[in-house]
């Protein structure tokens, strides 16, 4: 009898959930998110092309090793070049003769090569033309490196153009040996590392895989938007959604499962689109992808303030993870790899991303779990979520061309420049709060 009563009550319960206040509220939120995504895509497609349309552009250095010299080209994104030099550079102004010569000297002054013993090689930078790469204007120079002995051997490349002023910038280096028709990944240069060992015979499969792993690690570690998205998803992980607000969850095992679900959902989402896009099966405009990434941070930040949908962080991680995967694929596309090298690089790059995500969770989650059991967590959660929402809104405005420049870039640069300091500060706050008995609470 009780079973029949429950069966009869079940449809009424579902009906109340679907048509009650919570159901109507969730439906409105879902509609709002769909409208935001559509508006973002429309703005990015209809907005005029700008030099700053792709805020996460990278420099690519493609090298070709010959018996007596190393030739290649340097592809500099015009928007990042303008920011680094603090000049209003565009695709038209950079090719004006006087400006082109100035930029050629600039690149030459930040490029050097030397043998293992430190003997300098002759470096020449010539040419200068604008090419569209992944939909973004790049200034391309021709590069020639000549060893003093006339015979090419392993050498060290030093390069720090743009990155010496712009901490979030990255330089991808690839090499094509004389006996090969495809490039292999050599490594990544950034604000911390300006010198890279270049094997003249080309990177082996193992070396290329290891370099791809490091590339994935350093791309996430220096990608403020990807890290912030993950942080916004982790903020409500120790909590439960109840009656449209977050409350404390005392089940540690359940909290750990939620973290695993979030990280796994994000990994699955970005892995699918990373593989499909890198292998050429799908593609999307870079402007739309980067704008949707900013939107993903905005949505996850709002969810950290008030639950949009109970348990929604897993679906947010999976759905927007698809967009993040397209952005990762765009990075690999800059390497211009052959099919075989691409598969190796793809596997290593994805592994590097997952390792970095696990490290971020390991660094932040213990502090968040401790803080969630104190009275200051609501204020701390709201503060961090608000910062994320503001940064995401600024990124979204820049990437949809509503703002010519992002006035908050220096904040995100500072955060990624000192990741362990940020994690340490969070841990110190958690320890200090827990050490005060009056701050411990059974409710969030």
Legacy VTK file of the C-alpha trace (Angstrom):
# vtk DataFile Version 3.0
C-alpha trace
ASCII
DATASET POLYDATA
POINTS 444 float
0.000 0.000 0.000
2.798 2.345 0.907
4.574 1.434 -2.326
1.440 2.271 -4.345
1.134 5.573 -2.490
4.748 6.424 -3.281
4.247 5.516 -6.931
1.187 7.724 -7.145
2.963 10.551 -5.345
5.998 10.405 -7.575
4.396 12.127 -10.594
3.049 14.862 -8.323
6.518 15.297 -6.835
8.083 15.572 -10.267
5.351 17.986 -11.280
6.070 20.194 -8.274
9.770 20.133 -9.109
9.115 21.004 -12.726
6.446 23.647 -12.176
7.253 24.880 -8.671
9.354 27.947 -7.815
12.663 26.049 -8.036
11.790 24.558 -11.412
10.655 27.888 -12.823
13.785 29.566 -11.451
16.072 26.919 -12.971
14.264 27.250 -16.305
14.719 31.018 -16.292
18.414 30.606 -15.497
18.807 28.082 -18.303
17.092 30.417 -20.738
19.318 33.285 -19.593
22.475 31.219 -20.140
21.369 30.208 -23.623
20.663 33.855 -24.450
24.064 34.910 -23.089
25.834 32.302 -25.195
23.909 33.335 -28.287
24.620 37.019 -27.634
28.319 36.293 -27.133
28.547 34.355 -30.391
26.659 37.098 -32.247
28.880 39.864 -30.884
32.088 38.027 -31.722
30.965 37.218 -35.252
29.482 40.631 -36.094
32.106 42.772 -34.351
34.675 44.343 -36.695
38.021 42.641 -36.913
40.462 44.171 -34.462
44.123 43.689 -33.713
43.190 42.685 -30.177
40.516 40.171 -31.182
42.524 37.187 -29.900
43.853 38.002 -26.423
45.613 34.661 -26.045
47.628 34.718 -29.287
51.038 33.068 -29.198
54.301 33.548 -31.069
55.433 30.583 -33.145
59.041 29.962 -34.204
59.296 27.351 -36.970
62.865 26.208 -37.671
64.256 24.212 -40.606
67.645 22.572 -40.034
70.014 22.296 -43.018
73.629 21.003 -42.972
75.158 24.495 -42.882
72.416 26.719 -41.422
69.074 26.849 -39.681
66.357 28.834 -41.403
62.838 29.518 -40.331
60.273 32.142 -39.531
59.001 34.001 -36.514
55.252 34.622 -36.346
54.365 37.431 -33.951
50.703 38.259 -33.196
50.226 41.951 -33.928
47.860 42.479 -30.987
50.370 41.125 -28.463
53.183 43.074 -30.105
51.186 46.273 -29.702
50.639 45.589 -25.999
54.271 44.691 -25.331
55.595 47.812 -27.065
52.687 50.013 -25.887
52.109 51.213 -29.444
48.885 51.356 -31.536
50.087 48.759 -34.040
47.783 47.322 -36.703
48.184 45.038 -39.704
48.622 48.136 -41.870
51.023 50.139 -39.714
53.488 47.309 -39.004
54.402 46.960 -42.699
55.164 50.639 -43.223
58.892 50.786 -44.145
60.128 52.774 -41.137
58.034 50.828 -38.619
58.905 47.492 -40.228
62.619 48.226 -39.931
62.156 49.227 -36.295
60.296 45.996 -35.508
62.879 43.962 -37.411
65.624 45.418 -35.209
63.484 44.764 -32.147
63.102 41.056 -32.964
66.801 40.755 -33.821
67.730 42.307 -30.485
65.691 39.658 -28.681
66.904 36.644 -30.674
70.200 34.798 -30.264
71.674 31.345 -30.836
74.815 29.707 -29.471
76.508 26.341 -29.494
76.704 24.077 -26.438
79.976 25.735 -25.469
78.463 29.203 -25.616
79.980 30.188 -28.979
77.506 32.620 -30.588
75.980 31.956 -33.968
75.260 34.633 -36.557
71.611 35.677 -36.429
69.786 37.403 -39.280
66.190 38.656 -39.281
64.810 39.768 -42.649
61.599 40.286 -44.592
58.411 41.250 -42.837
54.846 40.538 -43.906
51.427 40.143 -42.321
49.730 36.753 -42.469
46.414 35.559 -41.071
47.080 32.627 -38.750
44.066 31.086 -37.043
42.154 34.220 -37.978
44.632 36.544 -36.238
47.030 39.015 -37.888
50.665 37.966 -37.386
53.799 39.822 -38.398
56.106 37.221 -39.944
59.887 37.608 -40.215
62.380 35.274 -41.851
65.112 33.958 -39.585
68.570 32.565 -40.433
70.983 31.105 -37.845
74.539 30.279 -39.004
77.108 28.411 -36.874
80.689 29.772 -37.024
82.017 26.345 -38.047
79.669 26.105 -41.043
78.189 22.854 -39.716
74.899 22.723 -37.884
74.866 20.848 -34.601
72.819 21.048 -31.428
72.447 24.619 -30.223
70.614 26.824 -27.752
68.012 29.338 -28.896
67.336 32.443 -26.804
64.255 34.514 -27.544
62.199 36.908 -25.412
60.414 39.348 -27.739
56.978 40.359 -26.392
57.261 38.018 -23.413
59.706 40.305 -21.605
56.820 42.773 -21.125
53.772 40.510 -21.342
53.871 37.735 -18.740
50.920 35.813 -20.161
52.525 35.454 -23.589
54.058 32.213 -24.866
56.438 31.266 -27.674
56.068 27.863 -29.317
59.198 26.423 -30.930
59.109 23.640 -33.549
61.861 22.091 -35.656
61.869 20.316 -39.018
65.107 18.363 -39.624
66.726 18.280 -43.037
65.550 14.721 -43.689
61.949 15.254 -42.588
58.874 16.919 -44.056
57.062 17.639 -40.778
57.749 19.712 -37.681
58.145 18.289 -34.209
57.593 20.138 -30.965
60.794 21.273 -29.287
59.403 23.301 -26.425
57.854 26.437 -25.073
59.377 29.760 -24.064
57.660 32.089 -21.624
58.397 34.848 -19.105
60.310 32.387 -16.897
62.326 30.546 -19.553
63.919 32.383 -22.481
66.432 29.745 -23.628
65.727 26.353 -25.172
68.015 23.504 -26.238
67.463 22.651 -29.920
68.472 19.177 -31.203
69.686 19.690 -34.765
68.738 16.140 -35.760
65.177 16.756 -34.631
63.367 15.721 -31.517
62.853 11.991 -31.009
59.370 10.637 -30.359
60.157 10.425 -26.662
61.584 13.938 -26.618
58.608 15.271 -28.559
56.191 13.582 -26.148
58.028 14.958 -23.103
58.108 18.418 -24.672
54.362 18.197 -25.329
53.718 17.239 -21.695
55.724 20.275 -20.551
53.826 22.383 -23.083
50.493 21.282 -21.611
51.673 21.893 -18.055
53.012 25.345 -18.760
50.061 26.341 -20.930
47.596 25.684 -18.107
49.949 27.065 -15.451
50.227 30.341 -17.367
46.618 30.421 -18.610
44.804 32.679 -16.167
41.382 32.067 -17.716
41.633 28.252 -17.587
42.867 28.325 -13.976
40.181 30.787 -12.927
37.477 28.626 -14.505
38.686 25.625 -12.502
38.835 27.683 -9.296
35.264 28.961 -9.777
34.081 25.359 -10.116
35.954 24.265 -6.981
34.594 27.050 -4.749
31.187 25.409 -4.151
32.579 21.854 -4.064
32.500 21.611 -0.215
28.885 22.864 -0.156
25.357 21.674 -0.858
22.706 23.519 -2.871
19.567 23.869 -0.794
16.614 26.166 -1.472
18.579 28.316 -3.862
21.595 28.864 -1.602
24.801 27.128 -0.615
25.009 25.331 2.752
27.792 23.361 4.323
28.193 19.664 3.487
29.729 17.591 6.289
30.355 14.466 4.217
34.066 14.600 3.296
33.773 11.587 1.016
30.940 13.243 -0.868
32.951 16.454 -1.220
35.866 14.521 -2.684
33.525 12.774 -5.127
32.180 16.134 -6.293
35.709 17.379 -6.938
36.487 14.215 -8.901
33.266 14.643 -10.898
34.068 18.275 -11.733
37.655 17.590 -12.792
36.656 14.477 -14.742
33.814 16.286 -16.524
36.127 19.118 -17.541
38.787 16.626 -18.677
36.317 14.663 -20.793
34.850 17.816 -22.320
38.124 19.415 -23.376
39.709 16.100 -24.409
36.918 15.403 -26.914
37.120 18.734 -28.714
40.912 18.950 -28.380
41.314 15.669 -30.237
38.648 16.369 -32.855
39.845 19.913 -33.575
43.566 19.100 -33.534
43.002 16.273 -36.008
40.989 18.583 -38.264
37.505 17.116 -37.841
35.897 20.220 -36.316
36.727 23.901 -36.136
35.289 27.105 -34.712
36.174 30.798 -35.026
38.829 31.717 -32.501
36.957 34.854 -31.460
33.862 32.824 -30.562
35.861 30.193 -28.672
37.810 32.683 -26.573
34.661 34.686 -25.852
32.807 31.574 -24.724
35.724 30.710 -22.431
35.309 34.103 -20.775
31.566 33.406 -20.557
32.295 30.039 -18.917
34.196 31.802 -16.122
31.369 34.301 -15.741
28.756 31.542 -15.451
30.821 29.435 -13.040
31.463 32.536 -10.915
27.737 33.272 -10.703
27.157 29.605 -9.833
29.696 29.915 -7.001
27.669 32.823 -5.597
24.260 31.203 -5.964
23.628 27.699 -7.320
22.190 27.995 -10.808
21.234 24.320 -10.850
21.876 21.826 -7.992
25.004 19.887 -8.930
25.377 22.174 -11.935
29.124 22.636 -11.634
29.657 19.186 -13.169
27.533 20.077 -16.200
29.142 23.523 -16.438
32.574 21.867 -16.383
31.621 19.371 -19.095
29.801 21.824 -21.351
32.292 24.636 -21.262
35.140 22.120 -21.239
34.239 21.564 -24.887
35.060 25.236 -25.570
38.336 25.068 -23.645
39.350 22.060 -25.742
38.932 24.095 -28.919
41.229 26.748 -27.460
43.840 24.104 -26.613
43.618 22.803 -30.181
44.227 26.292 -31.562
47.495 26.356 -29.629
48.616 23.079 -31.208
47.558 24.385 -34.605
50.205 27.095 -34.321
52.887 24.384 -34.329
52.070 23.321 -37.910
52.808 19.677 -37.077
52.615 16.662 -39.355
50.016 13.970 -38.663
52.379 11.606 -36.847
53.938 14.347 -34.738
50.502 15.756 -34.013
49.228 12.525 -32.460
52.249 12.288 -30.168
52.015 15.953 -29.272
48.259 15.669 -28.706
48.648 12.825 -26.220
51.489 14.505 -24.347
49.805 17.896 -24.335
46.571 16.487 -22.916
48.498 14.590 -20.254
50.258 17.795 -19.251
46.896 19.558 -18.924
45.485 16.821 -16.682
48.581 16.732 -14.464
48.393 20.486 -13.960
44.698 20.334 -13.116
45.376 17.678 -10.501
48.156 19.797 -9.044
45.834 22.815 -8.841
43.201 20.724 -7.066
45.801 19.327 -4.673
47.039 22.838 -3.855
43.668 24.528 -3.395
41.115 21.958 -2.288
42.480 21.240 1.244
42.368 24.952 2.050
38.845 25.288 0.622
37.651 22.285 2.664
39.045 23.784 5.874
37.677 27.237 5.095
34.233 25.786 4.372
34.037 24.774 8.051
34.591 28.330 9.272
32.374 31.385 9.511
34.488 33.348 7.042
33.906 31.017 4.086
30.734 32.713 2.814
32.571 36.049 2.660
35.703 34.439 1.200
33.685 32.547 -1.407
31.748 35.642 -2.426
34.952 37.706 -2.621
36.810 35.201 -4.824
33.736 34.586 -6.985
33.207 38.328 -7.440
36.841 38.764 -8.509
36.363 35.955 -11.014
33.151 37.487 -12.352
34.794 40.906 -12.796
37.862 39.459 -14.560
35.641 37.305 -16.778
33.441 40.266 -17.681
36.518 42.274 -18.672
37.837 39.393 -20.798
34.429 38.956 -22.413
34.176 42.662 -23.229
37.665 42.644 -24.776
37.170 39.451 -26.749
33.842 40.614 -28.177
35.475 43.946 -29.135
33.304 45.940 -26.732
36.515 47.216 -25.095
39.666 48.119 -27.046
41.904 46.943 -24.193
41.441 44.989 -20.997
42.309 47.290 -18.055
42.542 44.285 -15.702
45.186 42.290 -17.600
47.854 43.289 -15.079
45.842 41.629 -12.302
45.619 38.272 -14.078
49.298 38.539 -15.041
50.227 39.101 -11.397
48.183 36.105 -10.268
49.775 33.662 -12.716
53.231 35.073 -11.991
52.947 33.960 -8.344
50.754 30.826 -8.257
52.382 29.251 -5.197
52.170 32.536 -3.326
48.431 32.647 -4.023
47.982 29.027 -2.911
50.146 29.666 0.161
48.132 32.749 1.098
44.895 30.758 0.817
46.382 28.028 3.015
47.529 30.581 5.591
44.045 32.121 5.766
42.497 28.670 6.172
44.931 27.699 8.951
44.506 31.015 10.771
40.699 30.807 10.602
40.622 27.231 11.842
42.939 28.079 14.738
40.333 30.494 16.164
37.588 28.386 17.840
34.998 31.141 17.548
35.326 31.078 13.755
34.486 27.380 13.480
30.903 26.669 12.669
28.556 23.862 11.726
26.831 25.978 9.070
28.085 27.796 5.976
LINES 1 445
444 0 1 2 3 4 5 6 7 8 9 10 11 12 13 14 15 16 17 18 19 20 21 22 23 24 25 26 27 28 29 30 31 32 33 34 35 36 37 38 39 40 41 42 43 44 45 46 47 48 49 50 51 52 53 54 55 56 57 58 59 60 61 62 63 64 65 66 67 68 69 70 71 72 73 74 75 76 77 78 79 80 81 82 83 84 85 86 87 88 89 90 91 92 93 94 95 96 97 98 99 100 101 102 103 104 105 106 107 108 109 110 111 112 113 114 115 116 117 118 119 120 121 122 123 124 125 126 127 128 129 130 131 132 133 134 135 136 137 138 139 140 141 142 143 144 145 146 147 148 149 150 151 152 153 154 155 156 157 158 159 160 161 162 163 164 165 166 167 168 169 170 171 172 173 174 175 176 177 178 179 180 181 182 183 184 185 186 187 188 189 190 191 192 193 194 195 196 197 198 199 200 201 202 203 204 205 206 207 208 209 210 211 212 213 214 215 216 217 218 219 220 221 222 223 224 225 226 227 228 229 230 231 232 233 234 235 236 237 238 239 240 241 242 243 244 245 246 247 248 249 250 251 252 253 254 255 256 257 258 259 260 261 262 263 264 265 266 267 268 269 270 271 272 273 274 275 276 277 278 279 280 281 282 283 284 285 286 287 288 289 290 291 292 293 294 295 296 297 298 299 300 301 302 303 304 305 306 307 308 309 310 311 312 313 314 315 316 317 318 319 320 321 322 323 324 325 326 327 328 329 330 331 332 333 334 335 336 337 338 339 340 341 342 343 344 345 346 347 348 349 350 351 352 353 354 355 356 357 358 359 360 361 362 363 364 365 366 367 368 369 370 371 372 373 374 375 376 377 378 379 380 381 382 383 384 385 386 387 388 389 390 391 392 393 394 395 396 397 398 399 400 401 402 403 404 405 406 407 408 409 410 411 412 413 414 415 416 417 418 419 420 421 422 423 424 425 426 427 428 429 430 431 432 433 434 435 436 437 438 439 440 441 442 443
